[in-house]
């Protein structure tokens, strides 16, 4: 039985964590005479270490008083954990890559990159570069954390490890809301698109959600392997279908005509007859540099998604080994595809002034290049292309975020942040069925608000709230990284950015996203959105403080954090073996699998004995 020992008991000798006495670490096996200068230097180092350890001790004491010690944890047995265990090692390297790439490559997301063309092509390009750099820094930080702590819970586990269970609940809820609202935007968008394709009343658009919702629900309930196959098909249509539409349009490639000259039609210039045309720089940046930072944040709708990668830790095979390599490939893929599309598509018909309002800029560029009627003009070719290419794109978008929401809610429920019954999995497919139902219900409910209140405060809050929740989580993860880098130097890091590059990436993330938020909050709609977001989180935190914190569960992840994490805070990072969280979880999962197999063998043996007994009794009765 996996239970936490009492506070005064020693750790079991068969645990995967090696405990090395501190006195042994401080001993010098070959002492040498020290000069006065070296003795002074050593005294300075000792004082520095003492101060550092004192700060760490005080910080740990405060964190425990206001965090772990403020919660009540229930000990659970193997049956509890086995009823809440996803399918182990179900996803090999290719399956992991499909999930990572699918989460990142959603070119036709509900709010696409082409909306930034309203401020000029130059603003779009600079925002894209800044978004790539900032997200790459966040990606690097996330990658180090997720293989250092390969636990369930996504970004919530990093916040919980660094700042305690209250921060874990808060960031986990932000992440869950991000995924819920992104999926809701997908449902809303797919209904609007199908209404245009089939020329039906937009008020009945929610009826189109039903068949697509059934497809996503069935794919998830069939198991993660089947779900990955569905994602692979949709990903192929998304990437190769979308890019193949762009290729014929390149025959009309003319940056001067469709990017520079067409900027006049954006409405920022009032040129009278005989007046000279503005300079190229003015046409590329008609509104100056002010929209660049908000534009960088808006680009997150096109480059976000890989933050859900830690949620696959339990289902991925050799996750710690495979995840860094595959996530790098996924990131390069999304950057390459987006750069290809963003750089080329505005340079073909119909021009940036028209493309800014396109649902799918690639399809609209193809239609304009060959003089086909657009979707708003009920063009037959447009209807076919939107249904064959754009609808699968949005369906992939919804599927990935529903999957992420279900795994996030599953992880939070398993540890007790939400009711624990929600974390139960299906006996055969190992899908977290209650979390899946709850995820889809929340997304569909939010989509209904978008459908009928899109122009109101609530609808706008749901549209923009996903972005704010994501940025809050990104900033929190960066701060968690900075603390763990300094506070847990002995925590084993299979992917290590180093003491300079890692903190630098985290600082870039914090600085970029914080300054971008400051720019966004100059708009009234984002201030209203912030109030709605904080209100929802405030109500959830109140429920957690008053009720749920007293019903937490001592899962293996929590056991590691509470008992062994402080060992990683000892010393200056000179221990070569480190405290290996991955080895801990691997041993725990192997033990659970062995216990489950033993239980199944015992049940099979008992069934066999019952059958033999029944046959004997039947034979005696006949005799």
N, C-alpha and C positions, 0 to 999 in steps of 0.2 A: 504494500500500500504506500502510495506516495503521500507522505504527511510531513509537515514541518515538525522538527524536534522541539522540545522545550528549550527555553532560553538558556538554561544552565547545562544543557547536554552538548557533548562534543559532536562535530560533524562526523558522519559515517565514513569509514575508511574506504568504502567502495565508490565514493563520489568522484566524478571526473576532475574535480578542482584540486590541484596540489597546493598544500599549505606549507609555506616556507617560513620558518621563524624569522622575526625581524632582526634578532641578534645575529643570526647567521648572515643576513644581508649586509649588516654593518661591519662585520669582521674583515680585517685585512690579513690574508694568509701569509703575506710576506712584508711585514712592517719594515720601513726604512727610516733612518734618521731624517728629520725635517729641519730645514733651515728656518730662521725666524720669519722670512718672507712667506714661505710656503705655509708655515704654521698660522700666520695671520690670515692668509687667503683661505685656509681650511676653516678657521674660525668664522670668517664672513659667510662662507657657504653653509656652515652649520646653523648660524643665526638665521639665514635666509630660509633654510629648510624648516627650522623650528617655527618661524612665522607662518610659512605656507601651511604646515601641518595644523597650526592653531586655527588659522582661518578655515581650513577644511573641516576640522573638528566642530567648530562653531556652526558652520554652514550645515553640516550633517545633523547636528543636534536640533537646529531650528527646523530643518526639513522634516525630520522625524516627528517633532512635536506638532507641526502644522500639517503634516502629510500622512505618512503611514500610520503613526500612532493615533491619529484622529479617526481612522477607519477601523472597522471590525472585520476580520477575515475569518472565513469558515473553512475548516479543513474538509477535504473531499477525498473520496476513494477512487479506485480505478474505474468503477462503473460510471461515475459522473463524468470522468474525462473521456472514456471511450464513447459515451453517448454524444460527446461534443468534439469529436475528432474527425477532421477532414481526411480525404483519401491521401495516404502518404506516398510520396515519390511518384505521383501520377503523371507529372509533366516533365518530359525529357527536354533536351536543349532546343529542339525545333519548336516544341509546343510552348516553351517559355518565350522564345523569340516572337512567336505569333502573338502571344498576349501582350508582350512589351510593345511590339510595333503597332498592334491594333490600338493600344491605349494612347499612343502618340500620334499616329497618322490618321487624323480625322480632318481632312482638308476642307470638307464642306460642313464644318461645324455650324451650329445655329447662328453664331455671330462670327462671320468670317473676316479674314484679313482685308478684303477689298473695301470694307467700310472706312478704312483709314485713308483711302484715296480722296476723301472729301477735303483733306488738308494738303493734298498734293503727293506726287509720286516720291519726292525726296523724303518727306516725312515718313512714308511707308517704309522705305529702304532703311533709313536710320533707325526707326523703331524696331524693325526686324533684326538688325545687327545687335542692338542693345538687348533685345529680348533673348536672342541666341546666347549672348555672353552671360547674361544674368541667369538664364535657366541652366546653362552649362555649369556655372558655379554651384547652383542649387543641386544639380544632378550629381556633381562630384561629392558634395557633402552628404547627400542622401545615400550614395553608393557606399561610402565608408561606413555610415551608420547601419545600413540594412544588413551588411555581412558581418558587422561587429556584433549586432544584436538581432539574429535571424529569428525573431519571435513574431507571433500573430499580433496584429494591432496597427500596422502601418505607422504613420507618423505619431500616433498617440503613444506608442511604446517608447519612443525617443523622449517625448516630453515628460512621460511618467518617470522614466529612468533618471532624467536630469533634475526635474523639479517636483516630483511627487505625484500621488494619485489625483489630486485636484486638477493639476495642469494636464495630466493624461486624459481625464474626462473632458476637459474644456477643448483641447486640441482634437481629440478623437471625435467629439461632436461637431467641431468645425469641419473636419474632413468628411464626416458622414453627410452633413448638409451640403457640402460642395458637390458630392457625387449625386445626391438626391436631386438637387436643382439642375445639374447638368443633364441628367436623364429626363427630367421634366421638360426642359427646353427641347430635347430631342423629340419627345412625344408631341409636343405642341407644333414643332416644325414639320414633322412628318404628316400630321393631320392637315396643316395648311397646304403643304405641297400636293398631297393627294386630292384635296378639294379643287385645286387648280388643274391638275392633270385630268381628272374625271369630270370637271365642270359641274361640281355639286355645291350646294349651299354651305358656306363656311361654318354656319352655326352647327352643322352636323359633323364637323371634322372629328370630334372625339370618337365617332363610330369607327374611324379608320385605326384608332389605337388598338381596338380589340384584337384583330388578327395578328398584328405585329407584336402586341403584348403576349399573345398565346405562343407565338414562335419563340420569343425570348425566354418565357417561363419554361416551356417544354425543353429547350436546349439546356437550360441550367439544371432542371430536375433530372435530365438524363445522365448527368455526371459531367465533371470538368473536362474529360476527354472529348465527349461529343460537343461540348460547348466550344472547345478550341477548334474543332473541325469547322463548325459553323462560322467562327470568326475568321478562319483562314480563307474560306470562300468569299466572304464579304470584303476581306482585306485585299484579295486579288482584284475584285471588281473595282474597289475604291482606287487603288494605286494604278494598276495597268489600264483599267478602263478610263479613268479620269485623265491620265497623262496621254493616252492615245488620242483623246479628243483634242488635246492641245496641239499635237504635231501638225495636223492639216492646217491649223490657223497660222502657223509660222510662215506660211507662204506669203502672208500679208504683213510680215514683220516690218514695222516702221516706227521706231521710238520717237523721232522728231514729230511726226504727225499725230500719233495717238497718245503720247505722254506730254510732250512739251507744249505743242500748239493747242491741244485739246484742253489744257489747264485753263484757258481763257473761259471755257464754258462752265467752270466751277462756280462762277459768280463773284469772284473776289476782285475782278478788274473791270473798270468802266472806261473802255477805250473809245474815244470819239474818232470820227473820220479824219484821217490824215495824221493821227497821233502814232508815235513809234510804239512798236511792241515792247512789252517788258523784257528784261533780261532773262536768260535761261535759268539762272539761279532763282530769280523771283518767281518764275513759272513752276519750278520744281518745289519751292517752299513758299507758297502764296501766303501762308499764315505765320511764317517765321518758325522759330524753334520751340515755341510754347507748347504745341500739341505733341511733341516728341515723347515726353515722359508718360503722359496718359496713353499715348499710342503704344508704348512699350508694354504697358499693363494690358491693353486690349489684345495685344498679340499673344497673351497667355492662352486665349481661347484656341489658338492654333498650335502652340507648342507644349501645352500642359498635357498631363496624362501619365507620365512615367512615375509620378509620386505614388501611384497605386501599386508599384512593383513590390514593395515589402509585404503586401497582403498575400502574395503567392508563396511565401517562404515555406509554409507547411506542405503545400501540394507539389512544390518543385523538387525535382531529383537533383541531389548534389547542389543545392541552391547556393551555398557559399562559394562553391567553386565555379559554377556556371553563370551566375547572375552578373558579375562585373563584366565579363566578356560580352554577353548577350545584350546587356543594357547599352554598352558602348555602340554596338552595331545598330540597335534601335534608335539611339540618339542621332547617329550619323545619317540614318535613313530618313528620319523626319526632317533634319536640317537640309539634306540634299533635295528632297522632294519639294519642300516649301520654298527653298531658294530658287529651284527650277521654275516653279509655278509663279511665284511672286515677282521674279525679275522679268519673265517673258510674257505672261498673259496680259499685263497692262499695255504692252507694246504692239498689240494686234487689235483689230476692230472689236468693239465699237468705240474704244477710247475710254479714258479714265472717268470722264464726266458721266458716262452711262453705266460703266462697269461698277461704279460705287454702289448702285442699288440692286445689283444682281444677287439672286439667291445662290446660284453656283456660277462663279465667274468663268470657269473653264467651259462649261456648256454654253453660256451666253456668248462667249468669245467665238466659239465655233459657229453658232447660229448667225451671228452678225457677219462673220467672214464670208459665209456662203449665202447670205440674204434669205435665211429662213425666218419665218415669223417667230417671235419670242413666246414664252409661256403665257404672258399676260395678254397676248394677241391670239391665244388658243391655237398656236401652230402645232400641226400634227407631229412634225419631227421633234419639236421642243417637248411635247408631252411624252413621246417615247423615250427620249434621252433622259429626261428627268426621272421617269419611272424606273428605267433600267440602270442608271448610274447614280443619281442623286439619292433616291430612296434607300438603296442598299448602304450608301454612305452614312445616312442618318441612322439606319437600323444598326449598323456596327457601333456607332456612337452611343446609342441607347444601351445596346447589349453589354458593352464594356463597362459603362457606368453603373448599370444594374448589378453586374457581377461584383464590381468594386464595393458598392453599397452593401450588398449582402455579406461579403467577407468582412467589411469593417464593422457592421452591426454584430455579426457573429463573434468577432474577437472582443468587442466591448462587452457583450453579454456574457461571454464565457468567464470573464474576470469579475463580473458583477456590477459594472457600470450601468448596464441595463438589466432587466429581469433575465435570470439565467436560463429559463426555459426557451428563450428565443434562440439560444445557441445550439439547440439540439439538431442533429443531422439525420438525414434519411438513412435507413438501415442499409440499403443496397448502393445507392448512388453517392452517399456521403455528402450530399448537398445540404447546406444549412437551410432547411425548408421554411422554417418560421421567419428567419431573417430575410429570406428571399421574398416571401409574401409581404412582409412589412415594408421592404425596400420598394417593391413595385407599387404598393398601395400609397406610400408617401409620394413617390414620383408622379403617379397618376393624379393624386389630389392636387399637387402643386401645378401640374399641367392644366387642370381645370381652372385654377385661378388665372393662369396665363391666358387661357382661351377666352375667358369672359371679362377679365380685368387687366388686360395687357397694358392699357394706357393709364391705369390707376396706380396709386402708390404701392399697393400690394403686388400688383403684377410687375412693376418696375423693380421692386425689391427682390422678387424671385428671379428676374432676369439678371440683375447685377449682383445679387447676393452670392451666387456661386463663385464669382470672381473675388469678392472680399473675403469669403471664408477660406479660399485657397491661399490668398496672400497672407492672411493671419497665420495659417498653418506653416507656410514657408518661412516666415520670420521666426516663428517659435522653434522650428527645427534648426535654424541657423544658430539661435541662442543656445539651444540644447547641445549642439555640436561644440560650441565654444566652451561651455561648462565641462562637458565630458572630456574634451581634449586636455583641459587643465586638471580636472578633478580626478579622473580615472586614467592615469597614464599607463597602468599595468593591464588594462583591458585589451585583450588580443584583437588586433586589427588586421584581418586578412588582406584588406585593401586599404593602404595607408597613404594619405595625401602628404604626410609629413608635417612637422611643426610650424612651417612657414606657409606653404601653399594652402593647407586646410583652413587655418584661421583666416587667411586672406580671402578665400572663396566665401566663407561664412560672412565676413564683414561686407563684401560686395553685395551679397544677397540682402542683408539687413538694410544697407544704405540705399540700394536701388529700389527695393520694394517700399521702404518707408517714404522715400522722397516721392515715389510715384503715387502713393496713397494721399500724400499731402496735396498733390496736384488734382487728384480726382475729387477730393472733398471740397474743392472750390465750386463744384457743381451741386446744385440743390438736390438733384435726384440721388446722388451718392450719399449725401448727408442723411436723407430720408431712409435710404437703404441701410446705412450704418445703424440708425436707431432701431429699425426692424430686426436686424441681425443680432444686435446686443440684447434686445428684448427677448428674443427666442432663447439665446444662450443663458440669459439671466434666469428665466423660468426653469430651464433644465438644470442649471446649477443649484437653484433653490431646492428642487426635488432631490437632487443628489445629496446635498448637505443635510437635509432633514430626514431623508429616508434611506436612499440607496447606499450611502457610504457605510451604513451599519450592516450591510449584507454583501460585502465583497467576498471573493473566492480566492483561496490560496492555490492558484494554478502553478504549474512548474515555472512559468515565466516570472510570476510574482515571488515564488520561493527563491529563485536565483537572485532577483533584485534585492530582496530583503536580507538574505543571508550572506551572499557571496560577493555582492557588488562592492562592499566596503573594502574587501581585500584588494580590489583593483585600485583603490585610492591610496594605498600604502606605498611610500617610497617615491622615487623620482622617475619611474619608468624604466629602470635598469634591468628589471626581471626579464629574462629571455623567454621563459615559457608563457608568461601572461596568464590572465584569467580568461578562459576560453568559453564564451557563452554558447558558441555553436556546438562544441563538443558536449556541453551539458545538455542542450536540447536534443542532440542526436541520441545520446544515451537514454534520455527519458523516453523518447519516441520508440526506440528499439525495445525498451522494457515494456512499454504499453502494448506494442505489437506482439511481443512474446506472451504477455499475460492474456491478450485476447485469443491468440492461437491456442494456448493451454486451456482456456475456458471452453473454446469450441471443441477441442479434443475431449474434454471431460463431458461436455453435453452429448457428443457423439457416442461416447462409451456408455453413458447412462441410458441413452436411447436404445443402444444395442442390447443392454441388459434387460430393459423393459420389454423389448421385442422377444427376446429369448424366454423371459418369464411368461409372457402372454401365450407364446406357442406351447410351452409346457402345460400351462393351465388348460388350454384348449384341448390338448392331447389327452389329459387326464379326464376332462369332462366327457369327451367322446368315448373313452374307454369305459 
